[in-house]
Amino acid sequence: MALTPRIAWSTPVAALVATTLGAVVFVVAAVLTRADPAGALLLTVAALGTTVVAALGWLRRPRLAVYDGPDGTADLAVRELRGTSRFGRAELAYVRVSRYPRLGRRIPLLEIELRESDRLLVFGRWDLGADPAEVLDALTVHGLVPTD
């Protein structure tokens, strides 16, 4: 089992830094507007939400990675809050890119369905830091896309 991934995807550091700084700005603004209780409350809620998004982004890096498996094939690792889960090709039911309508556009999402647990893992551009179609191509090259 390799300690370093062959390839990995996660939210870009610059985006996480900007989100963290945004949370700090919301906190400062909430403190400075304490004369307006409604405004301070809204800014506090915004600060909490932004902090949660930033913390999740930092804690789940890398979000998706390809490692060398024990038998020489590739394993897919998914970082979640409870830790990292690794899956071999045989454990994957399908890996595909689906496009869903959102705000008048069709947004690509990488979908990975697991065989045994019937779990569906969904990753967007924010999670991967790359176009989901490019990630699918890389997973195909590493032999992690079932063909049956």
N, C-alpha and C positions, 0 to 999 in steps of 0.2 A: 504494500500500500504506500503510494507516494505521498509525501508531505505537501508537495506543491502541485497545484492543478496543472493539467495540460493547457486548459483555457478556462476562463471564468468571466462571469458577467455580474455586474452590480450597479446600483445607483451611482452616478458619477460623483466624485468627491466634491467638485465645485458646486453641484446642486445641493449636496448635504450641508456644505459650509454656508451657502446662501440661505437655506432653510433655517439653520441654527441661528444665523445672524438676524433673520426675520423674527424669530422667537424672542431674541433679546430686545429688538426694537419694540415689539409689542409689549413686553414687560415694562420697559422704560416709559413708553407712552401711557400705559395703564397707571403707573405711579404718578406721572406728571398730570394726569387728568382726574385725580381723585376728587376734585371739586365737583365734577360731573359724574355722579354715581352710575348712571346708565352707560355712559361712554366708557368708564373704567371697567364696568362689568363686561361689556362687549370686547374690549381690548384684552381683558384677562382670559376670556374664553378663547379668543383668537391665539393668544400666547400659549395656552394649554394645548390646543389642537396642533399648532405648529411645532411645539416641543415634542409631542407624541410622534408626529410624522418624521421629524429629524431623528429622534431616538430609534425608531424602528429601522430607519435607513442605515444608521451607524451600526446597530446590533446585528443586522442580517447581511453583513458583507463577508464574502461574496454570496450573492443570492442564489446563483446557479453556477455549478462548476463541473468540469469533466476531469476525473482522476483515473489513474491506472488501477484497474481492478486486480484482484488476487490471481486470476488466471491469465493475465496479460491483455484482457479486453478492457474497454472503457467502462467506467461507472459514472453515473450521474449523481451529483450531490446537490441537495437543496437545503439551504440554510433557513431555518424557521426560528421562532422564539424559543421553542423547546429544545433546540439543538439542530444538528445537521443529520439529515437522513440520506442514505446512499442507496441507489437503485441500479441494478444491472439491466441489460437490454431485455432479458426475459421477464422482468417485473413490469415493463412498460406496455400498456395495451395500445396506446397510440400517442403520437407526438405530431401536432399540426398547428398551423396558424389559421385562426378564424378572424373574420372582420366583423365588428359589431358597430352599429350606429351610435354615435355619441356627439351631441352638440352639432348636428348637421353634417358630420363627417363619419367615415367608416374607419374605425381604429383597429389596427392589428393587435391580436393578443396571442401569445404562445400558450397552447393548451397541452398538458401532459396528463394522461389518465393512467393510473396504476391498476394493474390486473387484480391483485388479491384484495385490496382494501376498497376498491371502487372510488378512490379519491381522485378528484380533478384538481390539478394545480394550474393556476392561471397567472401568467406573467405579462406585464405590459412594458412599454418603453421605460417607464420610471424604474421598475424593478431591475431591468436588464442593462440599462444604459446604452442600448443598441436597438436597432430595428429587429423585432421578433422574427421576421423572415430571414435575416442574416444569421440569427442564432439557430434557427431550424436548419439552415444549410450547414452550419458548423457541426451540429449534432448528427446530421446525416453523414458527414465526412468521418466522424468518429464512431460510426456504427451504432448510434443510440436511437435510431428511428426504426421501429418495427415495420416490416414490409408485409406481414400477413394480415 
